[in-house]
Amino acid sequence: MNPTEVLKLVKERAIGKWGEDYWFPRLVRTYAKIESAAIEREVTPVQRRSQLAKLFDNIYDQERLGWKTVIYLLDSVDADVEIVPRKKMQKQA
């Protein structure tokens, strides 16, 4: 799944969970709580609002979307996360 598809999935699930009018503020609030628990220090919604808004508005380069951000976003909308390592294929001469 590429970053654009991840953000689309998160937005769709967030709208389904909180409604069109409230999905973004509630996503930011939930994301901040999850990140706070993960790093064991408080992160406020204000600290993440602009970062997440830029992601969803395509201002940030979505190809640089970090794996922690992806996990926190998916967790925010109760999506299961499965990480599967793959072995790189080596070019044959």
PDB file of N, CA, C and O in Angstrom:
ATOM      1  N   MET A   1       0.856  -1.175   0.000  1.00  0.00           N
ATOM      2  CA  MET A   1       0.000   0.000   0.000  1.00  0.00           C
ATOM      3  C   MET A   1       0.900   1.237   0.000  1.00  0.00           C
ATOM      4  O   MET A   1       1.803   1.352   0.829  1.00  0.00           O
ATOM      5  N   ASN A   2       0.658   2.138  -0.909  1.00  0.00           N
ATOM      6  CA  ASN A   2       1.471   3.349  -0.952  1.00  0.00           C
ATOM      7  C   ASN A   2       0.892   4.411  -0.013  1.00  0.00           C
ATOM      8  O   ASN A   2      -0.241   4.271   0.447  1.00  0.00           O
ATOM      9  N   PRO A   3       1.658   5.475   0.278  1.00  0.00           N
ATOM     10  CA  PRO A   3       1.207   6.485   1.249  1.00  0.00           C
ATOM     11  C   PRO A   3      -0.140   7.125   0.906  1.00  0.00           C
ATOM     12  O   PRO A   3      -0.947   7.379   1.801  1.00  0.00           O
ATOM     13  N   THR A   4      -0.386   7.383  -0.362  1.00  0.00           N
ATOM     14  CA  THR A   4      -1.657   7.989  -0.756  1.00  0.00           C
ATOM     15  C   THR A   4      -2.822   7.066  -0.427  1.00  0.00           C
ATOM     16  O   THR A   4      -3.869   7.524   0.031  1.00  0.00           O
ATOM     17  N   GLU A   5      -2.646   5.760  -0.660  1.00  0.00           N
ATOM     18  CA  GLU A   5      -3.692   4.795  -0.351  1.00  0.00           C
ATOM     19  C   GLU A   5      -3.930   4.684   1.150  1.00  0.00           C
ATOM     20  O   GLU A   5      -5.068   4.524   1.592  1.00  0.00           O
ATOM     21  N   VAL A   6      -2.851   4.768   1.938  1.00  0.00           N
ATOM     22  CA  VAL A   6      -2.980   4.725   3.402  1.00  0.00           C
ATOM     23  C   VAL A   6      -3.804   5.909   3.881  1.00  0.00           C
ATOM     24  O   VAL A   6      -4.729   5.743   4.675  1.00  0.00           O
ATOM     25  N   LEU A   7      -3.472   7.106   3.401  1.00  0.00           N
ATOM     26  CA  LEU A   7      -4.202   8.303   3.831  1.00  0.00           C
ATOM     27  C   LEU A   7      -5.663   8.249   3.392  1.00  0.00           C
ATOM     28  O   LEU A   7      -6.550   8.677   4.131  1.00  0.00           O
ATOM     29  N   LYS A   8      -5.912   7.733   2.210  1.00  0.00           N
ATOM     30  CA  LYS A   8      -7.295   7.591   1.729  1.00  0.00           C
ATOM     31  C   LYS A   8      -8.078   6.636   2.627  1.00  0.00           C
ATOM     32  O   LYS A   8      -9.215   6.922   3.002  1.00  0.00           O
ATOM     33  N   LEU A   9      -7.466   5.503   2.970  1.00  0.00           N
ATOM     34  CA  LEU A   9      -8.107   4.531   3.862  1.00  0.00           C
ATOM     35  C   LEU A   9      -8.389   5.147   5.226  1.00  0.00           C
ATOM     36  O   LEU A   9      -9.484   4.986   5.765  1.00  0.00           O
ATOM     37  N   VAL A  10      -7.413   5.847   5.784  1.00  0.00           N
ATOM     38  CA  VAL A  10      -7.584   6.481   7.098  1.00  0.00           C
ATOM     39  C   VAL A  10      -8.728   7.494   7.043  1.00  0.00           C
ATOM     40  O   VAL A  10      -9.576   7.524   7.935  1.00  0.00           O
ATOM     41  N   LYS A  11      -8.751   8.315   6.009  1.00  0.00           N
ATOM     42  CA  LYS A  11      -9.807   9.327   5.901  1.00  0.00           C
ATOM     43  C   LYS A  11     -11.183   8.671   5.781  1.00  0.00           C
ATOM     44  O   LYS A  11     -12.133   9.096   6.438  1.00  0.00           O
ATOM     45  N   GLU A  12     -11.290   7.639   4.945  1.00  0.00           N
ATOM     46  CA  GLU A  12     -12.575   6.949   4.779  1.00  0.00           C
ATOM     47  C   GLU A  12     -13.049   6.353   6.102  1.00  0.00           C
ATOM     48  O   GLU A  12     -14.216   6.490   6.470  1.00  0.00           O
ATOM     49  N   ARG A  13     -12.143   5.694   6.807  1.00  0.00           N
ATOM     50  CA  ARG A  13     -12.524   5.087   8.093  1.00  0.00           C
ATOM     51  C   ARG A  13     -12.858   6.151   9.136  1.00  0.00           C
ATOM     52  O   ARG A  13     -13.781   5.976   9.932  1.00  0.00           O
ATOM     53  N   ALA A  14     -12.109   7.251   9.132  1.00  0.00           N
ATOM     54  CA  ALA A  14     -12.369   8.323  10.093  1.00  0.00           C
ATOM     55  C   ALA A  14     -13.735   8.956   9.846  1.00  0.00           C
ATOM     56  O   ALA A  14     -14.465   9.243  10.795  1.00  0.00           O
ATOM     57  N   ILE A  15     -14.084   9.173   8.584  1.00  0.00           N
ATOM     58  CA  ILE A  15     -15.403   9.726   8.257  1.00  0.00           C
ATOM     59  C   ILE A  15     -16.494   8.744   8.673  1.00  0.00           C
ATOM     60  O   ILE A  15     -17.531   9.148   9.199  1.00  0.00           O
ATOM     61  N   GLY A  16     -16.261   7.471   8.440  1.00  0.00           N
ATOM     62  CA  GLY A  16     -17.227   6.460   8.864  1.00  0.00           C
ATOM     63  C   GLY A  16     -17.390   6.393  10.368  1.00  0.00           C
ATOM     64  O   GLY A  16     -18.479   6.116  10.871  1.00  0.00           O
ATOM     65  N   LYS A  17     -16.314   6.645  11.079  1.00  0.00           N
ATOM     66  CA  LYS A  17     -16.329   6.556  12.548  1.00  0.00           C
ATOM     67  C   LYS A  17     -16.894   7.815  13.202  1.00  0.00           C
ATOM     68  O   LYS A  17     -17.688   7.728  14.139  1.00  0.00           O
ATOM     69  N   TRP A  18     -16.481   8.992  12.706  1.00  0.00           N
ATOM     70  CA  TRP A  18     -16.833  10.250  13.380  1.00  0.00           C
ATOM     71  C   TRP A  18     -17.709  11.188  12.557  1.00  0.00           C
ATOM     72  O   TRP A  18     -18.180  12.197  13.083  1.00  0.00           O
ATOM     73  N   GLY A  19     -17.938  10.887  11.293  1.00  0.00           N
ATOM     74  CA  GLY A  19     -18.764  11.753  10.451  1.00  0.00           C
ATOM     75  C   GLY A  19     -17.932  12.788   9.703  1.00  0.00           C
ATOM     76  O   GLY A  19     -16.812  13.119  10.090  1.00  0.00           O
ATOM     77  N   GLU A  20     -18.519  13.285   8.624  1.00  0.00           N
ATOM     78  CA  GLU A  20     -17.846  14.241   7.739  1.00  0.00           C
ATOM     79  C   GLU A  20     -17.407  15.520   8.455  1.00  0.00           C
ATOM     80  O   GLU A  20     -16.345  16.062   8.150  1.00  0.00           O
ATOM     81  N   ASP A  21     -18.208  16.003   9.399  1.00  0.00           N
ATOM     82  CA  ASP A  21     -17.898  17.269  10.065  1.00  0.00           C
ATOM     83  C   ASP A  21     -16.836  17.158  11.157  1.00  0.00           C
ATOM     84  O   ASP A  21     -16.161  18.141  11.463  1.00  0.00           O
ATOM     85  N   TYR A  22     -16.684  15.986  11.738  1.00  0.00           N
ATOM     86  CA  TYR A  22     -15.807  15.857  12.907  1.00  0.00           C
ATOM     87  C   TYR A  22     -14.612  14.929  12.718  1.00  0.00           C
ATOM     88  O   TYR A  22     -13.811  14.769  13.639  1.00  0.00           O
ATOM     89  N   TRP A  23     -14.475  14.317  11.548  1.00  0.00           N
ATOM     90  CA  TRP A  23     -13.439  13.293  11.378  1.00  0.00           C
ATOM     91  C   TRP A  23     -12.036  13.814  11.653  1.00  0.00           C
ATOM     92  O   TRP A  23     -11.247  13.149  12.323  1.00  0.00           O
ATOM     93  N   PHE A  24     -11.718  15.009  11.137  1.00  0.00           N
ATOM     94  CA  PHE A  24     -10.333  15.462  11.280  1.00  0.00           C
ATOM     95  C   PHE A  24      -9.967  15.844  12.718  1.00  0.00           C
ATOM     96  O   PHE A  24      -8.938  15.383  13.212  1.00  0.00           O
ATOM     97  N   PRO A  25     -10.765  16.667  13.412  1.00  0.00           N
ATOM     98  CA  PRO A  25     -10.395  16.990  14.793  1.00  0.00           C
ATOM     99  C   PRO A  25     -10.312  15.763  15.699  1.00  0.00           C
ATOM    100  O   PRO A  25      -9.439  15.673  16.562  1.00  0.00           O
ATOM    101  N   ARG A  26     -11.221  14.830  15.492  1.00  0.00           N
ATOM    102  CA  ARG A  26     -11.194  13.621  16.332  1.00  0.00           C
ATOM    103  C   ARG A  26     -10.045  12.696  15.956  1.00  0.00           C
ATOM    104  O   ARG A  26      -9.483  12.024  16.821  1.00  0.00           O
ATOM    105  N   LEU A  27      -9.695  12.654  14.692  1.00  0.00           N
ATOM    106  CA  LEU A  27      -8.522  11.886  14.271  1.00  0.00           C
ATOM    107  C   LEU A  27      -7.261  12.459  14.908  1.00  0.00           C
ATOM    108  O   LEU A  27      -6.427  11.715  15.422  1.00  0.00           O
ATOM    109  N   VAL A  28      -7.127  13.769  14.873  1.00  0.00           N
ATOM    110  CA  VAL A  28      -5.948  14.425  15.457  1.00  0.00           C
ATOM    111  C   VAL A  28      -5.881  14.142  16.961  1.00  0.00           C
ATOM    112  O   VAL A  28      -4.815  13.821  17.487  1.00  0.00           O
ATOM    113  N   ARG A  29      -6.997  14.260  17.637  1.00  0.00           N
ATOM    114  CA  ARG A  29      -7.038  14.011  19.084  1.00  0.00           C
ATOM    115  C   ARG A  29      -6.647  12.566  19.402  1.00  0.00           C
ATOM    116  O   ARG A  29      -5.854  12.317  20.309  1.00  0.00           O
ATOM    117  N   THR A  30      -7.201  11.632  18.659  1.00  0.00           N
ATOM    118  CA  THR A  30      -6.899  10.217  18.882  1.00  0.00           C
ATOM    119  C   THR A  30      -5.445   9.913  18.543  1.00  0.00           C
ATOM    120  O   THR A  30      -4.773   9.183  19.272  1.00  0.00           O
ATOM    121  N   TYR A  31      -4.965  10.468  17.446  1.00  0.00           N
ATOM    122  CA  TYR A  31      -3.569  10.290  17.038  1.00  0.00           C
ATOM    123  C   TYR A  31      -2.621  10.777  18.141  1.00  0.00           C
ATOM    124  O   TYR A  31      -1.653  10.095  18.480  1.00  0.00           O
ATOM    125  N   ALA A  32      -2.904  11.954  18.695  1.00  0.00           N
ATOM    126  CA  ALA A  32      -2.055  12.520  19.757  1.00  0.00           C
ATOM    127  C   ALA A  32      -2.034  11.614  20.992  1.00  0.00           C
ATOM    128  O   ALA A  32      -0.985  11.433  21.610  1.00  0.00           O
ATOM    129  N   LYS A  33      -3.182  11.050  21.349  1.00  0.00           N
ATOM    130  CA  LYS A  33      -3.236  10.132  22.494  1.00  0.00           C
ATOM    131  C   LYS A  33      -2.402   8.882  22.240  1.00  0.00           C
ATOM    132  O   LYS A  33      -1.674   8.425  23.121  1.00  0.00           O
ATOM    133  N   ILE A  34      -2.510   8.337  21.039  1.00  0.00           N
ATOM    134  CA  ILE A  34      -1.752   7.126  20.692  1.00  0.00           C
ATOM    135  C   ILE A  34      -0.259   7.415  20.687  1.00  0.00           C
ATOM    136  O   ILE A  34       0.529   6.643  21.232  1.00  0.00           O
ATOM    137  N   GLU A  35       0.126   8.517  20.076  1.00  0.00           N
ATOM    138  CA  GLU A  35       1.547   8.872  20.054  1.00  0.00           C
ATOM    139  C   GLU A  35       2.065   9.125  21.464  1.00  0.00           C
ATOM    140  O   GLU A  35       3.173   8.702  21.796  1.00  0.00           O
ATOM    141  N   SER A  36       1.289   9.801  22.293  1.00  0.00           N
ATOM    142  CA  SER A  36       1.691  10.068  23.680  1.00  0.00           C
ATOM    143  C   SER A  36       1.967   8.773  24.431  1.00  0.00           C
ATOM    144  O   SER A  36       2.963   8.663  25.146  1.00  0.00           O
ATOM    145  N   ALA A  37       1.088   7.798  24.265  1.00  0.00           N
ATOM    146  CA  ALA A  37       1.268   6.511  24.936  1.00  0.00           C
ATOM    147  C   ALA A  37       2.510   5.787  24.416  1.00  0.00           C
ATOM    148  O   ALA A  37       3.232   5.145  25.178  1.00  0.00           O
ATOM    149  N   ALA A  38       2.746   5.900  23.115  1.00  0.00           N
ATOM    150  CA  ALA A  38       3.872   5.193  22.505  1.00  0.00           C
ATOM    151  C   ALA A  38       5.221   5.763  22.929  1.00  0.00           C
ATOM    152  O   ALA A  38       6.173   5.015  23.148  1.00  0.00           O
ATOM    153  N   ILE A  39       5.301   7.080  23.044  1.00  0.00           N
ATOM    154  CA  ILE A  39       6.594   7.696  23.371  1.00  0.00           C
ATOM    155  C   ILE A  39       6.716   8.076  24.845  1.00  0.00           C
ATOM    156  O   ILE A  39       7.746   8.589  25.283  1.00  0.00           O
ATOM    157  N   GLU A  40       5.651   7.815  25.600  1.00  0.00           N
ATOM    158  CA  GLU A  40       5.628   8.065  27.046  1.00  0.00           C
ATOM    159  C   GLU A  40       5.915   9.521  27.426  1.00  0.00           C
ATOM    160  O   GLU A  40       6.605   9.807  28.404  1.00  0.00           O
ATOM    161  N   ARG A  41       5.365  10.419  26.624  1.00  0.00           N
ATOM    162  CA  ARG A  41       5.362  11.838  26.968  1.00  0.00           C
ATOM    163  C   ARG A  41       4.189  12.470  26.244  1.00  0.00           C
ATOM    164  O   ARG A  41       3.774  12.007  25.181  1.00  0.00           O
ATOM    165  N   GLU A  42       3.660  13.531  26.830  1.00  0.00           N
ATOM    166  CA  GLU A  42       2.433  14.100  26.282  1.00  0.00           C
ATOM    167  C   GLU A  42       2.658  14.818  24.958  1.00  0.00           C
ATOM    168  O   GLU A  42       3.550  15.655  24.816  1.00  0.00           O
ATOM    169  N   VAL A  43       1.823  14.461  24.005  1.00  0.00           N
ATOM    170  CA  VAL A  43       1.760  15.145  22.717  1.00  0.00           C
ATOM    171  C   VAL A  43       0.344  15.693  22.619  1.00  0.00           C
ATOM    172  O   VAL A  43      -0.621  14.944  22.771  1.00  0.00           O
ATOM    173  N   THR A  44       0.211  16.976  22.368  1.00  0.00           N
ATOM    174  CA  THR A  44      -1.123  17.580  22.297  1.00  0.00           C
ATOM    175  C   THR A  44      -1.618  17.613  20.855  1.00  0.00           C
ATOM    176  O   THR A  44      -0.821  17.613  19.917  1.00  0.00           O
ATOM    177  N   PRO A  45      -2.941  17.640  20.685  1.00  0.00           N
ATOM    178  CA  PRO A  45      -3.482  17.755  19.329  1.00  0.00           C
ATOM    179  C   PRO A  45      -2.963  18.995  18.588  1.00  0.00           C
ATOM    180  O   PRO A  45      -2.755  18.955  17.375  1.00  0.00           O
ATOM    181  N   VAL A  46      -2.760  20.075  19.311  1.00  0.00           N
ATOM    182  CA  VAL A  46      -2.245  21.298  18.689  1.00  0.00           C
ATOM    183  C   VAL A  46      -0.876  21.050  18.053  1.00  0.00           C
ATOM    184  O   VAL A  46      -0.563  21.609  17.002  1.00  0.00           O
ATOM    185  N   GLN A  47      -0.063  20.208  18.696  1.00  0.00           N
ATOM    186  CA  GLN A  47       1.263  19.915  18.176  1.00  0.00           C
ATOM    187  C   GLN A  47       1.223  19.085  16.890  1.00  0.00           C
ATOM    188  O   GLN A  47       2.194  19.093  16.134  1.00  0.00           O
ATOM    189  N   ARG A  48       0.144  18.380  16.628  1.00  0.00           N
ATOM    190  CA  ARG A  48       0.064  17.504  15.458  1.00  0.00           C
ATOM    191  C   ARG A  48      -0.928  17.971  14.392  1.00  0.00           C
ATOM    192  O   ARG A  48      -0.914  17.466  13.270  1.00  0.00           O
ATOM    193  N   ARG A  49      -1.778  18.921  14.733  1.00  0.00           N
ATOM    194  CA  ARG A  49      -2.835  19.342  13.807  1.00  0.00           C
ATOM    195  C   ARG A  49      -2.289  19.791  12.450  1.00  0.00           C
ATOM    196  O   ARG A  49      -2.766  19.327  11.414  1.00  0.00           O
ATOM    197  N   SER A  50      -1.300  20.682  12.441  1.00  0.00           N
ATOM    198  CA  SER A  50      -0.807  21.203  11.160  1.00  0.00           C
ATOM    199  C   SER A  50      -0.055  20.129  10.377  1.00  0.00           C
ATOM    200  O   SER A  50      -0.158  20.072   9.152  1.00  0.00           O
ATOM    201  N   GLN A  51       0.697  19.283  11.068  1.00  0.00           N
ATOM    202  CA  GLN A  51       1.423  18.202  10.403  1.00  0.00           C
ATOM    203  C   GLN A  51       0.441  17.278   9.674  1.00  0.00           C
ATOM    204  O   GLN A  51       0.641  16.953   8.504  1.00  0.00           O
ATOM    205  N   LEU A  52      -0.618  16.860  10.371  1.00  0.00           N
ATOM    206  CA  LEU A  52      -1.580  15.957   9.766  1.00  0.00           C
ATOM    207  C   LEU A  52      -2.407  16.648   8.681  1.00  0.00           C
ATOM    208  O   LEU A  52      -2.749  16.030   7.673  1.00  0.00           O
ATOM    209  N   ALA A  53      -2.726  17.917   8.884  1.00  0.00           N
ATOM    210  CA  ALA A  53      -3.469  18.661   7.862  1.00  0.00           C
ATOM    211  C   ALA A  53      -2.659  18.743   6.576  1.00  0.00           C
ATOM    212  O   ALA A  53      -3.204  18.581   5.484  1.00  0.00           O
ATOM    213  N   LYS A  54      -1.370  18.993   6.703  1.00  0.00           N
ATOM    214  CA  LYS A  54      -0.514  19.066   5.511  1.00  0.00           C
ATOM    215  C   LYS A  54      -0.430  17.718   4.804  1.00  0.00           C
ATOM    216  O   LYS A  54      -0.368  17.665   3.576  1.00  0.00           O
ATOM    217  N   LEU A  55      -0.428  16.638   5.566  1.00  0.00           N
ATOM    218  CA  LEU A  55      -0.416  15.310   4.950  1.00  0.00           C
ATOM    219  C   LEU A  55      -1.679  15.077   4.129  1.00  0.00           C
ATOM    220  O   LEU A  55      -1.617  14.642   2.979  1.00  0.00           O
ATOM    221  N   PHE A  56      -2.827  15.374   4.738  1.00  0.00           N
ATOM    222  CA  PHE A  56      -4.093  15.115   4.058  1.00  0.00           C
ATOM    223  C   PHE A  56      -4.383  16.119   2.944  1.00  0.00           C
ATOM    224  O   PHE A  56      -5.177  15.833   2.048  1.00  0.00           O
ATOM    225  N   ASP A  57      -3.752  17.287   2.990  1.00  0.00           N
ATOM    226  CA  ASP A  57      -3.944  18.288   1.933  1.00  0.00           C
ATOM    227  C   ASP A  57      -2.871  18.197   0.849  1.00  0.00           C
ATOM    228  O   ASP A  57      -2.787  19.062  -0.023  1.00  0.00           O
ATOM    229  N   ASN A  58      -2.053  17.146   0.907  1.00  0.00           N
ATOM    230  CA  ASN A  58      -0.998  16.914  -0.080  1.00  0.00           C
ATOM    231  C   ASN A  58       0.059  18.017  -0.130  1.00  0.00           C
ATOM    232  O   ASN A  58       0.668  18.246  -1.175  1.00  0.00           O
ATOM    233  N   ILE A  59       0.276  18.695   0.985  1.00  0.00           N
ATOM    234  CA  ILE A  59       1.316  19.710   1.033  1.00  0.00           C
ATOM    235  C   ILE A  59       2.664  19.045   1.319  1.00  0.00           C
ATOM    236  O   ILE A  59       3.683  19.405   0.730  1.00  0.00           O
ATOM    237  N   TYR A  60       2.654  18.071   2.231  1.00  0.00           N
ATOM    238  CA  TYR A  60       3.869  17.300   2.500  1.00  0.00           C
ATOM    239  C   TYR A  60       4.060  16.269   1.407  1.00  0.00           C
ATOM    240  O   TYR A  60       3.092  15.811   0.800  1.00  0.00           O
ATOM    241  N   ASP A  61       5.283  15.912   1.160  1.00  0.00           N
ATOM    242  CA  ASP A  61       5.586  14.822   0.246  1.00  0.00           C
ATOM    243  C   ASP A  61       5.158  13.522   0.911  1.00  0.00           C
ATOM    244  O   ASP A  61       5.796  13.067   1.861  1.00  0.00           O
ATOM    245  N   GLN A  62       4.098  12.934   0.421  1.00  0.00           N
ATOM    246  CA  GLN A  62       3.548  11.739   1.049  1.00  0.00           C
ATOM    247  C   GLN A  62       4.473  10.537   0.932  1.00  0.00           C
ATOM    248  O   GLN A  62       4.345   9.583   1.699  1.00  0.00           O
ATOM    249  N   GLU A  63       5.386  10.570  -0.001  1.00  0.00           N
ATOM    250  CA  GLU A  63       6.345   9.471  -0.130  1.00  0.00           C
ATOM    251  C   GLU A  63       7.287   9.428   1.068  1.00  0.00           C
ATOM    252  O   GLU A  63       7.922   8.403   1.318  1.00  0.00           O
ATOM    253  N   ARG A  64       7.384  10.512   1.801  1.00  0.00           N
ATOM    254  CA  ARG A  64       8.248  10.564   2.981  1.00  0.00           C
ATOM    255  C   ARG A  64       7.484  10.280   4.269  1.00  0.00           C
ATOM    256  O   ARG A  64       7.995  10.503   5.367  1.00  0.00           O
ATOM    257  N   LEU A  65       6.271   9.791   4.127  1.00  0.00           N
ATOM    258  CA  LEU A  65       5.442   9.460   5.284  1.00  0.00           C
ATOM    259  C   LEU A  65       6.117   8.356   6.092  1.00  0.00           C
ATOM    260  O   LEU A  65       6.366   7.268   5.572  1.00  0.00           O
ATOM    261  N   GLY A  66       6.412   8.629   7.348  1.00  0.00           N
ATOM    262  CA  GLY A  66       7.137   7.684   8.186  1.00  0.00           C
ATOM    263  C   GLY A  66       6.275   6.522   8.655  1.00  0.00           C
ATOM    264  O   GLY A  66       5.054   6.642   8.761  1.00  0.00           O
ATOM    265  N   TRP A  67       6.920   5.404   8.933  1.00  0.00           N
ATOM    266  CA  TRP A  67       6.173   4.211   9.343  1.00  0.00           C
ATOM    267  C   TRP A  67       5.482   4.407  10.680  1.00  0.00           C
ATOM    268  O   TRP A  67       4.401   3.857  10.892  1.00  0.00           O
ATOM    269  N   LYS A  68       6.075   5.178  11.594  1.00  0.00           N
ATOM    270  CA  LYS A  68       5.403   5.414  12.882  1.00  0.00           C
ATOM    271  C   LYS A  68       4.119   6.202  12.674  1.00  0.00           C
ATOM    272  O   LYS A  68       3.094   5.908  13.289  1.00  0.00           O
ATOM    273  N   THR A  69       4.181   7.199  11.811  1.00  0.00           N
ATOM    274  CA  THR A  69       2.984   7.992  11.516  1.00  0.00           C
ATOM    275  C   THR A  69       1.897   7.111  10.912  1.00  0.00           C
ATOM    276  O   THR A  69       0.727   7.224  11.279  1.00  0.00           O
ATOM    277  N   VAL A  70       2.280   6.234   9.988  1.00  0.00           N
ATOM    278  CA  VAL A  70       1.315   5.320   9.370  1.00  0.00           C
ATOM    279  C   VAL A  70       0.657   4.446  10.431  1.00  0.00           C
ATOM    280  O   VAL A  70      -0.565   4.292  10.443  1.00  0.00           O
ATOM    281  N   ILE A  71       1.464   3.875  11.320  1.00  0.00           N
ATOM    282  CA  ILE A  71       0.924   2.998  12.366  1.00  0.00           C
ATOM    283  C   ILE A  71      -0.009   3.768  13.293  1.00  0.00           C
ATOM    284  O   ILE A  71      -1.090   3.278  13.622  1.00  0.00           O
ATOM    285  N   TYR A  72       0.390   4.966  13.718  1.00  0.00           N
ATOM    286  CA  TYR A  72      -0.457   5.766  14.609  1.00  0.00           C
ATOM    287  C   TYR A  72      -1.767   6.151  13.911  1.00  0.00           C
ATOM    288  O   TYR A  72      -2.829   6.113  14.532  1.00  0.00           O
ATOM    289  N   LEU A  73      -1.699   6.522  12.621  1.00  0.00           N
ATOM    290  CA  LEU A  73      -2.914   6.881  11.890  1.00  0.00           C
ATOM    291  C   LEU A  73      -3.859   5.690  11.764  1.00  0.00           C
ATOM    292  O   LEU A  73      -5.058   5.814  12.013  1.00  0.00           O
ATOM    293  N   LEU A  74      -3.317   4.541  11.379  1.00  0.00           N
ATOM    294  CA  LEU A  74      -4.159   3.355  11.232  1.00  0.00           C
ATOM    295  C   LEU A  74      -4.756   2.929  12.571  1.00  0.00           C
ATOM    296  O   LEU A  74      -5.918   2.528  12.641  1.00  0.00           O
ATOM    297  N   ASP A  75      -3.963   3.017  13.617  1.00  0.00           N
ATOM    298  CA  ASP A  75      -4.463   2.681  14.952  1.00  0.00           C
ATOM    299  C   ASP A  75      -5.569   3.649  15.375  1.00  0.00           C
ATOM    300  O   ASP A  75      -6.508   3.257  16.067  1.00  0.00           O
ATOM    301  N   SER A  76      -5.459   4.895  14.965  1.00  0.00           N
ATOM    302  CA  SER A  76      -6.460   5.912  15.315  1.00  0.00           C
ATOM    303  C   SER A  76      -7.843   5.566  14.789  1.00  0.00           C
ATOM    304  O   SER A  76      -8.848   5.947  15.389  1.00  0.00           O
ATOM    305  N   VAL A  77      -7.903   4.853  13.681  1.00  0.00           N
ATOM    306  CA  VAL A  77      -9.197   4.495  13.091  1.00  0.00           C
ATOM    307  C   VAL A  77      -9.481   2.999  13.238  1.00  0.00           C
ATOM    308  O   VAL A  77     -10.298   2.436  12.511  1.00  0.00           O
ATOM    309  N   ASP A  78      -8.796   2.371  14.187  1.00  0.00           N
ATOM    310  CA  ASP A  78      -9.005   0.956  14.510  1.00  0.00           C
ATOM    311  C   ASP A  78      -8.742   0.010  13.337  1.00  0.00           C
ATOM    312  O   ASP A  78      -9.389  -1.029  13.207  1.00  0.00           O
ATOM    313  N   ALA A  79      -7.794   0.382  12.493  1.00  0.00           N
ATOM    314  CA  ALA A  79      -7.408  -0.501  11.386  1.00  0.00           C
ATOM    315  C   ALA A  79      -6.286  -1.416  11.868  1.00  0.00           C
ATOM    316  O   ALA A  79      -5.395  -0.988  12.601  1.00  0.00           O
ATOM    317  N   ASP A  80      -6.339  -2.654  11.456  1.00  0.00           N
ATOM    318  CA  ASP A  80      -5.285  -3.594  11.812  1.00  0.00           C
ATOM    319  C   ASP A  80      -4.029  -3.277  11.012  1.00  0.00           C
ATOM    320  O   ASP A  80      -4.089  -2.926   9.834  1.00  0.00           O
ATOM    321  N   VAL A  81      -2.905  -3.410  11.677  1.00  0.00           N
ATOM    322  CA  VAL A  81      -1.627  -3.151  11.036  1.00  0.00           C
ATOM    323  C   VAL A  81      -0.854  -4.459  11.003  1.00  0.00           C
ATOM    324  O   VAL A  81      -0.673  -5.118  12.027  1.00  0.00           O
ATOM    325  N   GLU A  82      -0.409  -4.815   9.830  1.00  0.00           N
ATOM    326  CA  GLU A  82       0.417  -6.008   9.687  1.00  0.00           C
ATOM    327  C   GLU A  82       1.657  -5.626   8.895  1.00  0.00           C
ATOM    328  O   GLU A  82       1.565  -5.146   7.765  1.00  0.00           O
ATOM    329  N   ILE A  83       2.796  -5.841   9.492  1.00  0.00           N
ATOM    330  CA  ILE A  83       4.058  -5.527   8.824  1.00  0.00           C
ATOM    331  C   ILE A  83       4.683  -6.850   8.392  1.00  0.00           C
ATOM    332  O   ILE A  83       4.926  -7.737   9.210  1.00  0.00           O
ATOM    333  N   VAL A  84       4.930  -6.961   7.125  1.00  0.00           N
ATOM    334  CA  VAL A  84       5.493  -8.187   6.581  1.00  0.00           C
ATOM    335  C   VAL A  84       6.820  -7.853   5.912  1.00  0.00           C
ATOM    336  O   VAL A  84       6.846  -7.169   4.890  1.00  0.00           O
ATOM    337  N   PRO A  85       7.922  -8.333   6.484  1.00  0.00           N
ATOM    338  CA  PRO A  85       9.212  -8.059   5.851  1.00  0.00           C
ATOM    339  C   PRO A  85       9.347  -8.867   4.561  1.00  0.00           C
ATOM    340  O   PRO A  85       8.895 -10.008   4.470  1.00  0.00           O
ATOM    341  N   ARG A  86       9.970  -8.251   3.585  1.00  0.00           N
ATOM    342  CA  ARG A  86      10.207  -8.938   2.313  1.00  0.00           C
ATOM    343  C   ARG A  86      11.686  -8.876   1.991  1.00  0.00           C
ATOM    344  O   ARG A  86      12.370  -7.896   2.287  1.00  0.00           O
ATOM    345  N   LYS A  87      12.142  -9.906   1.400  1.00  0.00           N
ATOM    346  CA  LYS A  87      13.528  -9.970   0.988  1.00  0.00           C
ATOM    347  C   LYS A  87      13.646  -9.286  -0.373  1.00  0.00           C
ATOM    348  O   LYS A  87      12.859  -9.548  -1.283  1.00  0.00           O
ATOM    349  N   LYS A  88      14.639  -8.408  -0.498  1.00  0.00           N
ATOM    350  CA  LYS A  88      14.851  -7.738  -1.772  1.00  0.00           C
ATOM    351  C   LYS A  88      15.363  -8.745  -2.799  1.00  0.00           C
ATOM    352  O   LYS A  88      16.187  -9.609  -2.497  1.00  0.00           O
ATOM    353  N   MET A  89      14.873  -8.612  -3.965  1.00  0.00           N
ATOM    354  CA  MET A  89      15.339  -9.470  -5.055  1.00  0.00           C
ATOM    355  C   MET A  89      16.641  -8.871  -5.582  1.00  0.00           C
ATOM    356  O   MET A  89      16.736  -7.667  -5.817  1.00  0.00           O
ATOM    357  N   GLN A  90      17.617  -9.710  -5.758  1.00  0.00           N
ATOM    358  CA  GLN A  90      18.881  -9.250  -6.294  1.00  0.00           C
ATOM    359  C   GLN A  90      18.868  -9.379  -7.809  1.00  0.00           C
ATOM    360  O   GLN A  90      18.338 -10.336  -8.374  1.00  0.00           O
ATOM    361  N   LYS A  91      19.471  -8.382  -8.447  1.00  0.00           N
ATOM    362  CA  LYS A  91      19.543  -8.405  -9.906  1.00  0.00           C
ATOM    363  C   LYS A  91      20.506  -9.497 -10.332  1.00  0.00           C
ATOM    364  O   LYS A  91      21.568  -9.697  -9.742  1.00  0.00           O
ATOM    365  N   GLN A  92      20.103 -10.176 -11.352  1.00  0.00           N
ATOM    366  CA  GLN A  92      20.983 -11.217 -11.904  1.00  0.00           C
ATOM    367  C   GLN A  92      21.783 -10.631 -13.050  1.00  0.00           C
ATOM    368  O   GLN A  92      21.268  -9.842 -13.842  1.00  0.00           O
ATOM    369  N   ALA A  93      23.041 -11.019 -13.131  1.00  0.00           N
ATOM    370  CA  ALA A  93      23.924 -10.499 -14.163  1.00  0.00           C
ATOM    371  C   ALA A  93      23.617 -11.071 -15.517  1.00  0.00           C
ATOM    372  O   ALA A  93      24.278 -10.729 -16.497  1.00  0.00           O
TER     373      ALA A  93
END
